[in-house]
Amino acid sequence: MEELFKEFIAKNETHRIFKIYKPFQEKEVVAFEKEFGIKLPISFRTFITTYARGIHHKSYALGHVLDKISFKSYNKKSIKNNPSKPFPYTQRIFLGTATEDFQFGFPMATTYLPSSYEGKVYNEHSNGVIFLKDTGCMSEDFIIVNGEVSGTVWTQNIQSNSEIIPFFTDKTHKKQLDFEQYITKNLERAMSWLK
C-alpha cells in the first residue's frame, strides 16, 4: 500500500485532480472505537490513520477514491448508523423473489426478503458499518466494522437494483473483498486519470 500511495501522491502533485484529506490522529480513532465498543478492521484503520481520511476528485463527485470519513455521522443511541450494533447479514440481500432476481449470470448465495421490508433493511444495513463513498443513484459502498463478516466491503444498491451485496475478489463469488483490496482498486482506477 505504501508504494502505491506514494505513486498516487506523486502523480497527483503534477495533475492536482484529487484533494487528499489528512489522516485521523490515532487518539480520534481510539476514542471512536471506545465509544462504540468496536475495533476497526486493521487495513481500514491503518489507511485512515496513515494515508488519508478521504480522497476527493475535485470536479467529479463520483470520481472520489474515498469520501471524507466523519465519525460524527454515527450515533450509539440510534436504530441506524450505529457501529456498536452488528451488521446483520453475511450474504447478498435481494428485496424480491428468486424469479424477480437478475444476477447477471453470476450466481451467488442470496437471502430473499419481501420488497415490503425495504425500510427495515435500509435501517439495518447501516448498523455495524462505516460508509466509504457515494457511488451515485442513492447507492453507497461501506465496510463492515462489527459483525460476522467484519473487514469486508459491500455496496447498498436498494434504489436501483433492490440489493445489498458484498464485493468479491473474482466472479466465483467465493471470497469477499477486504478494504485493502477495495482501496487498491480505487487508487489504481484514479491513477488512470492522472496520465
C-alpha positions as CSV (number, residue, x, y, z in Angstrom):
1,M,0.0,0.0,0.0
2,E,2.8,2.4,0.9
3,E,4.4,2.3,-2.6
4,L,1.0,2.6,-4.4
5,F,0.0,5.6,-2.3
6,K,3.4,7.3,-2.9
7,E,2.9,6.8,-6.6
8,F,-0.6,8.2,-6.4
9,I,0.6,11.3,-4.5
10,A,3.4,11.9,-6.9
11,K,1.1,11.7,-9.9
12,N,-1.5,13.9,-8.2
13,E,1.2,16.5,-7.5
14,T,1.5,17.0,-11.2
15,H,-2.2,17.0,-12.2
16,R,-3.8,18.2,-8.9
17,I,-7.1,16.4,-9.7
18,F,-7.7,15.0,-6.2
19,K,-7.9,16.6,-2.8
20,I,-6.4,14.4,-0.1
21,Y,-7.7,14.9,3.4
22,K,-5.2,14.4,6.2
23,P,-5.5,11.2,8.2
24,F,-7.1,10.8,11.5
25,Q,-5.0,11.2,14.6
26,E,-4.6,7.9,16.5
27,K,-6.4,9.3,19.5
28,E,-9.5,10.2,17.4
29,V,-9.8,6.6,16.2
30,V,-9.2,5.2,19.7
31,A,-12.0,7.4,21.1
32,F,-14.4,6.3,18.3
33,E,-13.6,2.6,18.9
34,K,-14.0,3.0,22.6
35,E,-17.3,4.9,22.2
36,F,-18.8,2.2,20.1
37,G,-17.1,-0.8,21.7
38,I,-15.5,-2.0,18.4
39,K,-12.1,-2.4,16.8
40,L,-11.8,-1.1,13.2
41,P,-10.5,-3.6,10.7
42,I,-6.8,-3.2,10.6
43,S,-6.3,-2.4,6.9
44,F,-9.0,0.3,7.1
45,R,-7.7,1.7,10.4
46,T,-4.2,1.8,9.0
47,F,-5.3,3.6,5.9
48,I,-7.3,6.3,7.7
49,T,-4.6,6.9,10.3
50,T,-1.6,6.7,7.9
51,Y,-2.6,7.9,4.5
52,A,-5.9,9.8,4.2
53,R,-9.4,10.0,5.7
54,G,-10.8,10.9,2.3
55,I,-9.6,11.4,-1.3
56,H,-12.0,13.6,-3.4
57,H,-11.9,14.2,-7.2
58,K,-12.0,18.0,-7.4
59,S,-14.6,18.2,-10.2
60,Y,-16.4,14.9,-10.4
61,A,-18.0,13.6,-7.2
62,L,-18.5,10.0,-8.4
63,G,-14.7,10.0,-9.1
64,H,-13.9,10.1,-5.4
65,V,-11.5,7.4,-4.2
66,L,-12.9,7.6,-0.7
67,D,-15.5,10.1,0.7
68,K,-14.2,12.1,3.6
69,I,-14.8,9.8,6.6
70,S,-16.5,11.6,9.5
71,F,-17.1,9.8,12.8
72,K,-19.7,12.4,13.7
73,S,-22.2,10.7,11.3
74,Y,-22.6,7.8,13.7
75,N,-24.8,7.5,16.8
76,K,-24.7,4.9,19.5
77,K,-28.3,5.6,20.6
78,S,-29.8,5.3,17.1
79,I,-31.6,2.4,15.4
80,K,-29.4,3.1,12.3
81,N,-25.9,4.4,11.6
82,N,-24.8,2.7,14.8
83,P,-21.4,0.8,14.6
84,S,-22.0,-0.8,18.0
85,K,-24.8,-2.9,16.6
86,P,-23.6,-5.8,14.4
87,F,-24.2,-5.8,10.7
88,P,-26.9,-8.5,10.4
89,Y,-26.1,-10.1,7.0
90,T,-23.4,-12.5,5.7
91,Q,-24.6,-12.8,2.1
92,R,-26.3,-10.8,-0.6
93,I,-29.8,-9.5,0.3
94,F,-32.3,-9.1,-2.5
95,L,-35.7,-7.4,-2.0
96,G,-38.0,-9.7,-4.0
97,T,-38.3,-13.3,-5.0
98,A,-35.8,-15.6,-6.8
99,T,-37.9,-15.3,-10.0
100,E,-37.5,-11.5,-9.9
101,D,-33.7,-11.7,-9.3
102,F,-31.3,-10.6,-12.0
103,Q,-27.9,-12.0,-11.0
104,F,-26.5,-11.3,-14.5
105,G,-25.2,-14.8,-14.9
106,F,-23.0,-14.7,-11.7
107,P,-24.9,-16.8,-9.2
108,M,-24.2,-16.2,-5.5
109,A,-25.7,-17.1,-2.2
110,T,-28.7,-14.8,-1.7
111,T,-31.3,-14.1,1.0
112,Y,-34.6,-13.1,-0.5
113,L,-36.8,-10.8,1.5
114,P,-40.2,-9.3,0.6
115,S,-39.9,-5.9,-1.0
116,S,-42.1,-4.5,1.8
117,Y,-39.0,-4.9,4.1
118,E,-37.2,-2.1,2.3
119,G,-37.3,0.3,5.2
120,K,-36.2,-2.3,7.7
121,V,-33.4,-3.5,5.6
122,Y,-32.3,0.1,4.8
123,N,-32.0,0.9,8.5
124,E,-30.4,-2.4,9.5
125,H,-27.7,-2.3,6.8
126,S,-26.4,1.0,8.2
127,N,-25.5,-0.7,11.5
128,G,-22.1,-2.1,12.1
129,V,-20.6,-0.2,9.2
130,I,-18.6,2.8,8.1
131,F,-19.7,4.4,4.9
132,L,-16.8,4.7,2.3
133,K,-18.3,6.5,-0.6
134,D,-21.4,7.5,-2.6
135,T,-21.5,5.7,-5.9
136,G,-24.5,7.5,-7.4
137,C,-28.2,6.8,-7.7
138,M,-28.5,6.7,-3.9
139,S,-26.0,3.8,-3.7
140,E,-23.0,3.7,-1.4
141,D,-20.1,1.5,-0.5
142,F,-19.3,0.6,3.1
143,I,-17.0,-1.5,5.2
144,I,-18.3,-3.9,7.9
145,V,-16.8,-3.0,11.2
146,N,-19.0,-5.1,13.5
147,G,-20.5,-8.4,12.6
148,E,-19.7,-11.9,11.3
149,V,-18.2,-10.5,8.1
150,S,-16.2,-7.6,9.6
151,G,-13.5,-6.3,7.4
152,T,-15.3,-6.9,4.1
153,V,-16.6,-4.2,1.8
154,W,-20.2,-4.2,0.5
155,T,-22.4,-1.9,-1.6
156,Q,-26.0,-0.8,-0.9
157,N,-27.9,-0.6,-4.2
158,I,-31.5,-0.8,-3.0
159,Q,-33.0,2.0,-5.1
160,S,-31.6,0.8,-8.4
161,N,-31.3,-3.0,-8.0
162,S,-33.1,-3.9,-4.8
163,E,-30.0,-5.4,-3.3
164,I,-27.3,-5.1,-0.6
165,I,-24.3,-7.0,-1.9
166,P,-20.7,-7.8,-0.9
167,F,-17.9,-7.2,-3.3
168,F,-16.0,-10.3,-4.3
169,T,-12.4,-10.8,-5.3
170,D,-13.5,-12.5,-8.5
171,K,-16.5,-13.9,-10.4
172,T,-16.6,-17.2,-8.5
173,H,-18.1,-15.2,-5.5
174,K,-16.2,-17.3,-3.1
175,K,-14.1,-14.7,-1.3
176,Q,-15.4,-11.3,-0.2
177,L,-13.2,-8.2,-0.9
178,D,-11.5,-6.6,2.1
179,F,-10.7,-2.9,2.5
180,E,-7.1,-3.1,1.2
181,Q,-8.2,-4.8,-2.0
182,Y,-11.0,-2.3,-2.3
183,I,-8.9,0.8,-1.8
184,T,-6.1,-0.6,-4.1
185,K,-8.7,-1.0,-6.9
186,N,-9.9,2.6,-6.3
187,L,-6.4,4.1,-6.3
188,E,-5.4,2.2,-9.4
189,R,-8.5,3.5,-11.2
190,A,-7.9,7.0,-10.0
191,M,-4.3,6.9,-11.3
192,S,-5.6,6.2,-14.8
193,W,-7.0,9.8,-14.7
194,L,-3.5,11.1,-13.7
195,K,-1.8,10.3,-17.0
